[in-house]
Amino acid sequence: MADILTTRQGDTLDELLWRERGLGPEALDAVLAANPGLAERGPTLPIGTPVTLPVLAAQAPPVRETVQLWS
């Protein structure tokens, strides 16, 4: 099931996805495909614009290598 997010004043799609779901640039293509015409609204979306968030495949969290300064 897809979620619907609503934009706030000054929101860009990147900012909305990061703030609401912690998603990065890898999610943009799927979100734009699920929202025809959204890109034509410009980089700053109008207040109250509904954005359908499709079900995205779960991604493994990035792995951070542990660095030890002393052994």
Backbone as a printed PyTorch tensor [residue, N CA C, xyz], in Angstrom:
tensor([[[  0.8410,  -1.1770,   0.0000],
         [  0.0000,   0.0000,   0.0000],
         [  0.8920,   1.2490,   0.0000]],

        [[  0.5290,   2.2160,  -0.7680],
         [  1.3150,   3.4470,  -0.8830],
         [  0.8530,   4.4690,   0.1480]],

        [[  1.7940,   5.2710,   0.6020],
         [  1.4980,   6.3830,   1.5080],
         [  1.3350,   7.6510,   0.6910]],

        [[  0.6110,   8.6160,   1.2400],
         [  0.4930,   9.9260,   0.6010],
         [  1.0640,  10.9550,   1.5590]],

        [[  2.0830,  11.6620,   1.0850],
         [  2.7160,  12.7240,   1.8550],
         [  2.1800,  14.0520,   1.3520]],

        [[  2.1820,  15.0750,   2.1910],
         [  1.7070,  16.3960,   1.8090],
         [  2.8290,  17.4010,   2.0310]],

        [[  3.0510,  18.2510,   1.0260],
         [  4.1440,  19.2150,   1.1010],
         [  3.8270,  20.3670,   2.0360]],

        [[  4.9050,  20.9320,   2.5920],
         [  4.8320,  22.1380,   3.4040],
         [  5.4170,  23.2870,   2.5880]],

        [[  5.3610,  24.4730,   3.1280],
         [  5.8940,  25.6410,   2.4310],
         [  7.3860,  25.4630,   2.1400]],

        [[  7.7540,  25.6700,   0.8780],
         [  9.1500,  25.6230,   0.4650],
         [  9.7180,  24.2420,   0.2450]],

        [[  8.8970,  23.2030,   0.3180],
         [  9.3890,  21.8390,   0.1440],
         [  9.8410,  21.5570,  -1.2820]],

        [[ 10.9620,  20.8670,  -1.3730],
         [ 11.3530,  20.2280,  -2.6230],
         [ 11.0540,  18.7510,  -2.4340]],

        [[ 11.0270,  18.0040,  -3.5220],
         [ 10.7340,  16.5750,  -3.4080],
         [ 11.8060,  15.8770,  -2.5810]],

        [[ 13.0600,  16.2160,  -2.8100],
         [ 14.1630,  15.6090,  -2.0470],
         [ 13.9760,  15.8250,  -0.5460]],

        [[ 13.6680,  17.0710,  -0.1850],
         [ 13.5170,  17.4290,   1.2300],
         [ 12.3350,  16.6890,   1.8610]],

        [[ 11.2260,  16.6230,   1.1480],
         [ 10.0380,  15.9300,   1.6470],
         [ 10.3300,  14.4600,   1.9120]],

        [[ 10.9710,  13.8010,   0.9470],
         [ 11.2740,  12.3770,   1.0940],
         [ 12.2390,  12.1340,   2.2410]],

        [[ 13.2390,  12.9890,   2.3980],
         [ 14.2070,  12.8230,   3.4810],
         [ 13.5510,  13.0650,   4.8410]],

        [[ 12.7920,  14.1520,   4.9550],
         [ 12.1790,  14.5130,   6.2360],
         [ 11.1510,  13.4750,   6.6830]],

        [[ 10.3050,  13.0400,   5.7740],
         [  9.1980,  12.1630,   6.1510],
         [  9.5660,  10.6800,   6.2260]],

        [[ 10.5050,  10.2360,   5.3800],
         [ 10.8050,   8.8090,   5.3270],
         [ 12.2880,   8.4630,   5.3500]],

        [[ 13.1570,   9.4710,   5.4010],
         [ 14.5870,   9.1890,   5.4260],
         [ 15.1080,   8.6410,   4.1070]],

        [[ 14.4100,   8.9510,   3.0130],
         [ 14.8060,   8.4470,   1.6980],
         [ 15.7340,   9.4200,   0.9980]],

        [[ 16.6550,   8.8810,   0.2320],
         [ 17.6090,   9.6970,  -0.5020],
         [ 17.2910,   9.7450,  -1.9840]],

        [[ 18.2560,  10.1800,  -2.7800],
         [ 18.0530,  10.3770,  -4.2150],
         [ 17.6900,   9.1020,  -4.9740]],

        [[ 18.0210,   7.9480,  -4.4200],
         [ 17.6990,   6.6870,  -5.1010],
         [ 16.1960,   6.4570,  -5.2130]],

        [[ 15.3940,   7.1200,  -4.3990],
         [ 13.9380,   6.9440,  -4.4170],
         [ 13.2320,   7.8880,  -5.3910]],

        [[ 13.9360,   8.9030,  -5.8920],
         [ 13.2890,   9.9290,  -6.7140],
         [ 12.6220,   9.3760,  -7.9720]],

        [[ 13.2990,   8.4920,  -8.7040],
         [ 12.7170,   7.9670,  -9.9480],
         [ 11.4050,   7.2380,  -9.6940]],

        [[ 11.3560,   6.4120,  -8.6520],
         [ 10.1390,   5.6600,  -8.3390],
         [  9.0080,   6.6000,  -7.9210]],

        [[  9.3410,   7.6280,  -7.1440],
         [  8.3200,   8.5690,  -6.6810],
         [  7.7940,   9.4020,  -7.8550]],

        [[  8.6880,   9.8510,  -8.7140],
         [  8.2390,  10.6150,  -9.8940],
         [  7.3930,   9.7620, -10.8190]],

        [[  7.7230,   8.4800, -10.9630],
         [  6.9290,   7.5760, -11.8050],
         [  5.5270,   7.3710, -11.2200]],

        [[  5.4290,   7.4000,  -9.8980],
         [  4.1330,   7.2070,  -9.2330],
         [  3.3000,   8.4900,  -9.1980]],

        [[  3.9070,   9.6200,  -9.5690],
         [  3.2280,  10.9170,  -9.5160],
         [  3.3810,  11.6510, -10.8410]],

        [[  2.6510,  11.2330, -11.8750],
         [  2.7650,  11.9040, -13.1750],
         [  2.4650,  13.3990, -13.0520]],

        [[  3.3080,  14.2110, -13.6950],
         [  3.1130,  15.6530, -13.6860],
         [  3.7440,  16.3670, -12.5110]],

        [[  4.2660,  15.6360, -11.5510],
         [  4.8480,  16.2690, -10.3640],
         [  6.0890,  17.0910, -10.7250]],

        [[  6.9160,  16.5900, -11.6190],
         [  8.1450,  17.3000, -11.9980],
         [  7.8280,  18.6280, -12.6850]],

        [[  6.6970,  18.7190, -13.3650],
         [  6.3220,  19.9470, -14.0640],
         [  5.9130,  21.0670, -13.1010]],

        [[  5.7200,  20.7450, -11.8440],
         [  5.3340,  21.7660, -10.8570],
         [  6.5210,  22.6010, -10.3900]],

        [[  7.7140,  22.2320, -10.8240],
         [  8.9080,  22.9960, -10.4780],
         [  9.6550,  22.4050,  -9.3070]],

        [[ 10.8370,  22.9770,  -9.0170],
         [ 11.6630,  22.4220,  -7.9470],
         [ 11.0640,  22.6110,  -6.5520]],

        [[ 10.3940,  23.7350,  -6.3100],
         [  9.7250,  23.9640,  -5.0330],
         [  8.2460,  23.6940,  -5.2430]],

        [[  7.7450,  22.6870,  -4.5570],
         [  6.3560,  22.2620,  -4.7530],
         [  5.3900,  23.1800,  -4.0050]],

        [[  4.2030,  23.3950,  -4.5720],
         [  3.1970,  24.2150,  -3.8900],
         [  2.7730,  23.5770,  -2.5520]],

        [[  2.4180,  24.4090,  -1.6030],
         [  1.9540,  23.9270,  -0.2970],
         [  0.7350,  23.0340,  -0.4890]],

        [[  0.7260,  21.9120,   0.2310],
         [ -0.4170,  21.0070,   0.1990],
         [ -0.4480,  20.0520,  -0.9720]],

        [[  0.6230,  19.9920,  -1.7570],
         [  0.6680,  19.0590,  -2.8920],
         [  0.7320,  17.6340,  -2.3610]],

        [[ -0.2040,  16.7690,  -2.7690],
         [ -0.1230,  15.3690,  -2.3410],
         [  0.9240,  14.6370,  -3.1800]],

        [[  1.7530,  13.8590,  -2.5170],
         [  2.7920,  13.0770,  -3.1870],
         [  2.6130,  11.6260,  -2.7800]],

        [[  2.3080,  10.7900,  -3.7600],
         [  2.1350,   9.3680,  -3.4930],
         [  3.5020,   8.7210,  -3.3930]],

        [[  3.7350,   8.0320,  -2.2900],
         [  4.9840,   7.3310,  -2.0700],
         [  4.7440,   5.8560,  -2.3320]],

        [[  5.2710,   5.3280,  -3.4490],
         [  5.0350,   3.9190,  -3.7530],
         [  5.7740,   3.0220,  -2.7660]],

        [[  5.3770,   1.7740,  -2.7360],
         [  6.0770,   0.8050,  -1.8960],
         [  7.4380,   0.5860,  -2.5370]],

        [[  8.4660,   0.8900,  -1.7940],
         [  9.8270,   0.7490,  -2.2980],
         [ 10.4630,  -0.4860,  -1.6880]],

        [[ 11.2990,  -1.1380,  -2.4630],
         [ 11.9960,  -2.3160,  -1.9610],
         [ 12.8750,  -1.9120,  -0.7850]],

        [[ 12.8650,  -2.7220,   0.2350],
         [ 13.6790,  -2.4210,   1.4130],
         [ 15.1520,  -2.4950,   1.0380]],

        [[ 15.8780,  -1.5190,   1.4770],
         [ 17.3010,  -1.4920,   1.2050],
         [ 18.0590,  -1.7190,   2.4970]],

        [[ 19.1690,  -2.4120,   2.3790],
         [ 20.0090,  -2.6320,   3.5480],
         [ 20.6320,  -1.3020,   3.9590]],

        [[ 20.7130,  -1.0570,   5.2520],
         [ 21.3450,   0.1920,   5.6770],
         [ 22.8140,   0.2000,   5.2590]],

        [[ 23.3570,   1.3790,   4.9920],
         [ 24.7580,   1.4300,   4.5930],
         [ 25.6610,   0.8890,   5.6970]],

        [[ 26.6890,   0.1920,   5.2900],
         [ 27.6280,  -0.4010,   6.2400],
         [ 28.7560,   0.5820,   6.4750]],

        [[ 29.0030,   0.8520,   7.7350],
         [ 30.1130,   1.7360,   8.0910],
         [ 31.2410,   0.8870,   8.6650]],

        [[ 32.4000,   1.0750,   8.1290],
         [ 33.5500,   0.3380,   8.6080],
         [ 34.0150,   0.9560,   9.9200]],

        [[ 34.3160,   0.1000,  10.8870],
         [ 34.8050,   0.5600,  12.1790],
         [ 36.3060,   0.7780,  12.0880]],

        [[ 36.7440,   1.9300,  12.5190],
         [ 38.1620,   2.2520,  12.5060],
         [ 38.6470,   2.3630,  13.9390]],

        [[ 39.6980,   1.6480,  14.2590],
         [ 40.2880,   1.7260,  15.5900],
         [ 41.6120,   2.4670,  15.4840]],

        [[ 41.7610,   3.4950,  16.2830],
         [ 42.9810,   4.2730,  16.2460],
         [ 44.1190,   3.5790,  16.9980]],

        [[ 43.7790,   2.8300,  18.0310],
         [ 44.7880,   2.1070,  18.7920],
         [ 44.3350,   0.6670,  18.9000]],

        [[ 45.3100,  -0.2470,  18.8980],
         [ 44.9510,  -1.6620,  19.0320],
         [ 45.2860,  -2.1950,  20.4060]]])
